[in-house]
Amino acid sequence: MIKVRKIIFLDIDGTLVDYEGKVPESAVEAIKKARGTCLI
């Protein structure tokens, strides 16, 4: 049986999206790294 998990990420301190609505390059790299390790 496959277990499905759902996760909601909230950015409350501006680390994923800055106050101008842009994603910093450091966040893009972290997302790519997480995808490569099957974390997301």
Rosetta silent file (secondary structure, phi, psi, omega in degrees, C-alpha in Angstrom):
SEQUENCE: MIKVRKIIFLDIDGTLVDYEGKVPESAVEAIKKARGTCLI
SCORE:     score description
SCORE:     0.000 S_00000001
   1 L     0.000  133.200  179.225    0.000    0.000    0.000 S_00000001
   2 L   -91.252  129.984  178.891    1.331    3.442   -0.947 S_00000001
   3 L   -94.204  124.134  179.798    1.091    6.108    1.719 S_00000001
   4 L  -100.587  129.655  177.940    0.270    9.574    0.372 S_00000001
   5 L  -118.919  141.584  177.214    1.392   12.574    2.370 S_00000001
   6 L  -118.965  134.481 -178.582    0.384   16.152    1.814 S_00000001
   7 L  -129.687  138.399  174.593    2.487   19.049    3.061 S_00000001
   8 L  -113.210  126.607  177.409    1.775   22.757    3.040 S_00000001
   9 L  -104.505  129.624  177.796    4.737   25.145    3.129 S_00000001
  10 L  -115.991  135.230  179.828    4.179   28.667    4.384 S_00000001
  11 L  -106.527   92.892 -176.015    6.700   31.455    3.901 S_00000001
  12 L   -97.295   -9.614 -177.106    6.171   33.795    6.825 S_00000001
  13 L  -119.366   10.598  175.670    9.610   35.347    7.034 S_00000001
  14 L    78.460   21.348 -179.101   10.426   36.138    3.402 S_00000001
  15 L   -87.546  -24.731  179.229   12.964   33.349    2.874 S_00000001
  16 L   -96.320  -45.439  176.632   11.242   31.703   -0.101 S_00000001
  17 L  -125.240  128.330 -178.893    9.638   34.752   -1.725 S_00000001
  18 L   -76.892 -178.815 -174.959   10.925   38.204   -0.938 S_00000001
  19 L   -72.180   -8.066  174.991    8.756   41.222   -0.238 S_00000001
  20 L   -97.992    2.934  179.141    8.734   42.104   -3.946 S_00000001
  21 L    83.040   13.494 -179.432    7.275   38.686   -4.813 S_00000001
  22 L  -102.233  146.461  177.988   10.511   37.357   -6.316 S_00000001
  23 L   -91.229  119.657  178.722   12.122   34.011   -5.507 S_00000001
  24 L   -64.825  151.732  179.934   15.793   34.462   -4.509 S_00000001
  25 H   -58.571  -34.069  178.941   18.362   32.327   -6.335 S_00000001
  26 H   -63.343  -36.453  178.092   19.261   30.632   -3.045 S_00000001
  27 H   -70.171  -39.710  177.920   15.661   29.414   -2.701 S_00000001
  28 H   -60.375  -45.409  179.788   15.629   28.157   -6.310 S_00000001
  29 H   -64.687  -39.308  179.186   18.808   26.167   -5.678 S_00000001
  30 H   -65.105  -38.609  178.370   17.418   24.717   -2.433 S_00000001
  31 H   -66.203  -43.337  178.235   14.247   23.588   -4.231 S_00000001
  32 H   -61.382  -41.448  179.578   16.280   21.965   -7.005 S_00000001
  33 H   -65.265  -42.192  179.261   18.418   20.163   -4.435 S_00000001
  34 H   -64.883  -39.817  178.234   15.344   18.923   -2.536 S_00000001
  35 H   -64.389  -36.821 -179.355   13.748   17.650   -5.757 S_00000001
  36 H   -67.415  -23.093 -179.762   16.946   15.779   -6.613 S_00000001
  37 L  -103.763   12.694  178.143   16.806   13.911   -3.316 S_00000001
  38 L    63.817   22.912  176.586   13.101   13.052   -3.628 S_00000001
  39 L   -78.729  -26.149  176.140   12.206   15.231   -0.644 S_00000001
  40 L  -134.049    0.000    0.000    9.615   17.064   -2.739 S_00000001
